[in-house]
Amino acid sequence: MNVIASFRVNCRHLTHAIKSASTLFLTYFFLAVGGVTQAQLTAYEPFNYSTGAFLNGTASTGTGFTGNWTLSGSATIIGGLTYPSLPTTDNAFQQSPAGQRDSVSLSTPLSSGTVYISFLYNQAGNNGGNVNGLYLSGSGTNSLYVGLTSPWSGTAGELGLGTIATSSAGATGLSSVLAQMPGPTQLMNYNQTNLIVLCIVFNTSGTNDTVSLWLNPTADVTAPAGNINAPNPDLVYSSYDVGTISGIGFNFQGGGAVEEYDEIRVGTSYGSVVGASAGATTPTTLALSVASGKEVSWTANSTDSYQPQSSSDGINWNNLGGVLTGNAVSSVYDSSPSAFYQVLDYTVGGIGNAATNGSFEIPDVNSTGALDWSGPANGIDGNGNYIGVYVTNSWGTLNPVDGTNLMYMEGATPATGSVTPPNVYLQSAPFPIPAGGVTYPLSFSSANPVTIGGANPQYQVEFWDVNQAFISATAFYSIGAGANWTTISNNIPAPANAAYMSINFIEAIGAGNSWDWVTLIDNIQVDYGISGPTNVLAATVQAGAVFTATVETNGVTAAAATGSVAFETNSVAESAGIVNSGMANGSPTSVPTSYTITAIYSGDGTYLGSTNTLVVGGSNFGSGTGTVNLAGGQTTVTLSGIPGNMYSLQRATNVMFTAGTSNFPAATAPPGGNVRNLDNFSDLGVVPKTAFYRLRYIP
């Protein structure tokens, strides 16, 4: 109720306004796109070029692409690849990997909304730890990579997501592995045409995007089906800023087994990139809800760690989530707000090295002569290969980078006869790390002063739990050192339950006669911060909310719906959420006291897109002044509402509304919002000395 106006009979005109606050009201507007929306592609490359040599500078003929192909090595156009139920045309692209980087520009860069990308991929054989796959040329230092991140066996590898250097004329190794499918149940087979589907939902959490991947799903359908985890993706990663994608290309680091690509599709729905023949026909509406809370934020730097805390009395404090490292995240959301908040700032007093005996200074009686490091037996193995893995104080003209020792690794194959590659490796014992869920900078010095024949020195990091049970391993990263000392560095994220780390080095020498490689390793460093003093920071606290949108058709949740929902507050983009089981969530967002949420569902090959608006906070009533005019024994009452809202007027003869009450019929506020009523006091039989009027909002 809102008491808005009153009159006394001895006054010609008296207006009295008393405001009452309404903290939450909801108004729903539904918009469903009618008709049939055919699944559309925004870019399509079927490799409609003549078979034979494919030359650098060839003009792109693909739809949605522009300019010329940039190739850093020879390539070939071959007959097109095929995949069950996927419409295919024209030819395919083939290249033998040996350090090439190829690309072509998109006519319209990709930077917002939801984007689907698919392609056919066939790797003829095992290319080892080489990074061969599709890369999406981004606006940052690193770009998104989709391809094989690690070999599993001679017949299959692990498909994954990674980042790769953007500015490079030739192929590079991965800057980092974001996620990869585990073996042995989720492998990509070699010498087989594979369909790979990628979904990027931009700006799902600040600047970070959500990237999803499917391997070999069913084609010609509107929603994921038929693959390993369908309809769920095989991989999802939500902690990387893809940036603006301006082009698509290939990274062919090496390995020798030919790579083939075909049918690159870019679209706005899943069905559009897998050849779905039917467009969306099912109408939808969106149901919206809001969970209110508090956003707690602070000023952070990249070196410290932070523990947000809450308290009901300002004396006893409870941790609000876990410790956050660096400045990537500087706010948290509290769904059960407290009266007090603070943030503990764990400063860094210095940098320590978690790697044990990283410069091989501490001797031990084993094959390498270094404590906590092991390798194969030195000498001639059963296949006639020479293997040497041991500590020395110099090699040729190269002296240790740190301390007095360095690690020497050499493998050499016989001059004649059949060759089995030598097994040259170096591995550390598991060493403790301060915490799981943290990214550790890894660096070491390496050199390859002898390089005869084929080899690919690589390193890998493994993680172990508190019981030293194996958790996971990174891909093998190529070292890529020259004849002189080179610093190799990488940032290695540890799983949340990791308590130990180990490092492996291999030479990966091939099977040619008289091949000989020497790899030197020194100064292995795994950085972690040594704690300094703890500071207490005052937190900034403001209203926050989590948005939830449910896709419905005929009032029932559309559990099979895919796509995404973009959320806005007061027309400002906030976040986007992937639809899962018919629902999508917007990440915790700071909000004003009153605001309007707009949710936009992208739709998919089956369900049409829709939009809903939800008003939160503010008032149910208009800002206009109420008026009461008494003439001829009746009053004309005008009260201010919101156009389109439903109201009813109530009159009483005392301010408590306990006497002389009368309820008038409900009415919808017209344009302008003014709600008018006539009161002739017929229920009282006489004009009272005093009358009070109030407007009641009907949700």
Secondary structure, 3 states (H helix, E strand, C coil): CEEEEEEECCCCCCCCCCCCCCCCCCCCEEEECCCCECCCEEEEECCCCCCEEECCCCECCCECEEEEEECCCCEEEEECCCCCCCCCCCEEEEECCCCEEEEEEEEEEECCCEEEEEEEEEECCCCCCCCEEEEEECCCCEEEEEEEEEECCCCEEEEEEEEEECCCCCCCCEEEEEEECCCCCCCEECCCCEEEEEEEEEEEECCEEEEEEEECCCCCCCCCCCCCCCCCCCEEEEEECCCCEEEEEEEECCCCCCEEEEEEEEECCHHHHCCCCCCECECCEEEEEEEEEEEEECCCCCCCEEEEEEECCCCCCEECCCCEECCCCCEEEECCCCCEEEEEEEEEEEEEECCCCCCCCCECCCCCCECCEECCCCEECCCCCEEEEEEECCECCECCCCCCCEEEEEEECCCCCCCCCCCCEEEECCEECCCCCCEEEEEEEEEEEEEECCECCEEEEEEECCCCCEEEECCCEECCCCCCCEEEEEEEECCCCCCEEEEEEECCECCCCCCEEEEEEEEEEEEEEEEEEEEEEECEEEEEEEEEEEEEECCEECCCCCCEEEEEECCEEEEEEECECCEEEEEEEECCCCEEEEEEECCCCCECCEEEEEEECCCCECCCCCEEEEECCEEEEEEEECCCCEEEEEEECCCCCCCCCEECCCEECCCCCEEEEEECCCCCCCCCCEEEEEEEEEC
